[in-house]
Amino acid sequence: MSSKASLKKQAIMAKEIMIRYDNNIGVLREKGTAGELKAVMTYIANESNYKQRVTAGLEKE
């Protein structure tokens, strides 16, 4: 699977998890599973890294 397809799948999963917890990371930390929290945090980190690479000119949007 390509990295873009993987990122899209990861984004959809993270958004579904956040909707389940009312888009509140605090509620997710309190009531969510470790796997759900890890999935959302991984998505946030990957998205941040991608935006930094775009800003630095290392990758195109």
Residue frames as a rotation matrix with the C-alpha (Angstrom) as fourth column:
MET 1
0.583 0.812 0.000 0.00
0.812 -0.583 0.000 0.00
0.000 0.000 -1.000 0.00
SER 2
-0.100 -0.620 0.778 1.33
0.524 -0.698 -0.489 3.42
0.846 0.359 0.394 -0.88
SER 3
-0.774 -0.283 -0.566 2.09
0.632 -0.316 -0.707 5.88
0.021 -0.906 0.424 1.88
LYS 4
-0.848 0.514 0.129 -0.62
-0.488 -0.853 0.188 8.31
0.206 0.096 0.974 0.72
ALA 5
-0.017 0.862 -0.507 -3.26
-0.257 0.486 0.835 5.57
0.966 0.145 0.213 0.78
SER 6
-0.238 -0.168 -0.957 -2.02
0.780 0.554 -0.291 4.50
0.579 -0.815 -0.001 4.19
LEU 7
-0.977 -0.150 -0.150 -2.24
0.209 -0.799 -0.564 8.08
-0.035 -0.582 0.812 5.48
LYS 8
-0.510 0.858 0.057 -5.79
-0.627 -0.416 0.658 8.43
0.589 0.300 0.751 4.15
LYS 9
0.121 0.529 -0.840 -6.85
0.235 0.807 0.542 5.22
0.965 -0.262 -0.027 5.88
GLN 10
-0.533 -0.419 -0.735 -5.14
0.805 0.018 -0.593 6.37
0.261 -0.908 0.328 9.08
ALA 11
-0.966 0.186 0.179 -6.87
-0.208 -0.971 -0.114 9.77
0.152 -0.148 0.977 8.86
ILE 12
-0.139 0.971 -0.194 -10.31
-0.449 0.113 0.887 8.20
0.883 0.211 0.420 8.42
MET 13
0.070 0.117 -0.991 -9.74
0.627 0.767 0.135 5.89
0.776 -0.631 -0.019 11.38
ALA 14
-0.799 -0.443 -0.407 -8.47
0.594 -0.475 -0.650 8.72
0.095 -0.761 0.642 13.60
LYS 15
-0.793 0.553 0.254 -11.43
-0.484 -0.826 0.288 10.94
0.369 0.106 0.923 12.68
GLU 16
0.093 0.845 -0.527 -13.91
-0.105 0.535 0.838 8.15
0.990 -0.023 0.138 13.42
ILE 17
-0.208 -0.260 -0.943 -12.29
0.861 0.410 -0.302 7.61
0.465 -0.874 0.139 16.83
MET 18
-0.972 -0.216 -0.092 -12.38
0.234 -0.860 -0.454 11.33
0.019 -0.463 0.886 17.62
ILE 19
-0.426 0.895 0.130 -16.05
-0.517 -0.359 0.778 11.57
0.743 0.264 0.615 16.62
ARG 20
0.123 0.445 -0.887 -16.79
0.418 0.788 0.453 8.71
0.900 -0.426 -0.089 19.02
TYR 21
-0.144 -0.274 -0.951 -15.23
0.989 -0.081 -0.126 10.79
-0.043 -0.958 0.282 21.83
ASP 22
0.757 0.633 -0.160 -16.80
0.621 -0.774 -0.125 14.13
-0.203 -0.004 -0.979 20.82
ASN 23
0.481 -0.657 0.581 -13.54
0.378 -0.442 -0.813 15.46
0.791 0.611 0.036 19.32
ASN 24
0.725 -0.209 0.657 -12.13
-0.641 -0.555 0.530 15.74
0.254 -0.805 -0.536 22.82
ILE 25
0.018 -0.827 -0.562 -8.64
-0.264 0.538 -0.801 14.33
0.964 0.163 -0.208 23.39
GLY 26
-0.623 -0.208 0.754 -9.18
-0.760 -0.066 -0.647 14.48
0.184 -0.976 -0.117 27.17
VAL 27
0.384 0.832 0.400 -12.25
-0.841 0.494 -0.221 12.26
-0.381 -0.251 0.890 26.97
LEU 28
0.670 -0.219 -0.709 -10.35
-0.394 0.705 -0.590 9.91
0.629 0.674 0.387 24.66
ARG 29
-0.428 -0.903 0.021 -7.52
-0.446 0.191 -0.875 9.66
0.786 -0.384 -0.484 27.20
GLU 30
-0.499 0.293 0.816 -9.98
-0.843 0.056 -0.536 8.97
-0.203 -0.955 0.219 30.03
LYS 31
0.266 0.824 0.500 -12.41
-0.604 0.547 -0.579 6.59
-0.751 -0.148 0.643 28.35
GLY 32
0.649 -0.015 -0.760 -10.68
-0.725 0.290 -0.625 5.29
0.230 0.957 0.178 25.22
THR 33
0.908 -0.397 0.133 -8.52
0.346 0.891 0.293 2.24
-0.235 -0.220 0.947 24.81
ALA 34
0.145 -0.949 -0.281 -4.75
-0.005 -0.285 0.959 2.42
-0.989 -0.137 -0.045 24.55
GLY 35
-0.404 -0.267 0.875 -5.00
0.784 0.392 0.481 1.38
-0.471 0.881 0.051 20.91
GLU 36
0.553 0.683 0.477 -7.41
0.822 -0.540 -0.180 4.19
0.135 0.492 -0.860 20.08
LEU 37
0.831 -0.299 -0.469 -5.23
-0.019 -0.858 0.513 6.78
-0.556 -0.418 -0.719 21.78
LYS 38
-0.185 -0.959 0.214 -2.14
0.205 0.175 0.963 5.45
-0.961 0.222 0.165 20.01
ALA 39
-0.106 0.216 0.971 -3.89
0.979 0.193 0.064 5.54
-0.173 0.957 -0.231 16.62
VAL 40
0.863 0.479 0.163 -4.97
0.497 -0.863 -0.095 9.17
0.095 0.163 -0.982 17.07
MET 41
0.641 -0.678 -0.360 -1.60
-0.170 -0.583 0.794 10.30
-0.748 -0.448 -0.489 18.42
THR 42
-0.276 -0.720 0.636 0.23
0.540 0.431 0.723 8.52
-0.795 0.543 0.270 15.59
TYR 43
0.281 0.469 0.837 -1.99
0.953 -0.236 -0.188 10.27
0.110 0.851 -0.514 13.06
ILE 44
0.976 0.082 -0.203 -1.32
0.129 -0.964 0.233 13.66
-0.177 -0.254 -0.951 14.69
ALA 45
0.233 -0.969 -0.084 2.45
-0.062 -0.101 0.993 13.04
-0.971 -0.226 -0.083 14.68
ASN 46
-0.284 -0.325 0.902 2.50
0.807 0.428 0.408 11.86
-0.518 0.843 0.141 11.05
GLU 47
0.599 0.584 0.548 0.42
0.780 -0.579 -0.236 14.84
0.180 0.569 -0.803 9.91
SER 48
0.864 -0.343 -0.369 2.71
-0.085 -0.821 0.564 17.22
-0.496 -0.456 -0.739 11.78
ASN 49
-0.099 -0.956 0.277 5.81
0.209 0.252 0.945 15.64
-0.973 0.152 0.175 10.23
TYR 50
-0.017 0.183 0.983 4.27
0.986 0.168 -0.014 15.85
-0.168 0.969 -0.184 6.77
LYS 51
0.895 0.416 0.163 3.46
0.435 -0.894 -0.106 19.55
0.101 0.166 -0.981 7.20
GLN 52
0.550 -0.780 -0.297 7.01
-0.171 -0.454 0.875 20.22
-0.817 -0.430 -0.383 8.39
ARG 53
-0.287 -0.655 0.699 8.45
0.593 0.451 0.667 18.46
-0.752 0.606 0.259 5.32
VAL 54
0.364 0.501 0.786 6.20
0.920 -0.323 -0.220 20.53
0.143 0.803 -0.578 3.04
THR 55
0.973 0.013 -0.229 7.23
0.085 -0.947 0.309 23.74
-0.213 -0.320 -0.923 4.82
ALA 56
0.215 -0.976 -0.045 10.92
-0.144 -0.077 0.987 22.84
-0.966 -0.205 -0.157 4.50
GLY 57
0.335 -0.019 -0.942 10.46
-0.915 -0.246 -0.320 22.10
-0.226 0.969 -0.100 0.78
LEU 58
-0.694 -0.641 0.327 11.35
-0.574 0.768 0.286 18.43
-0.434 0.010 -0.901 1.11
GLU 59
-0.690 0.561 0.458 7.95
0.636 0.772 0.013 17.24
-0.346 0.300 -0.889 -0.11
LYS 60
-0.886 0.454 0.090 5.21
-0.301 -0.713 0.634 18.64
0.352 0.535 0.768 -2.30
GLU 61
-0.514 0.777 0.363 1.59
-0.572 0.005 -0.820 18.82
-0.639 -0.629 0.442 -1.17
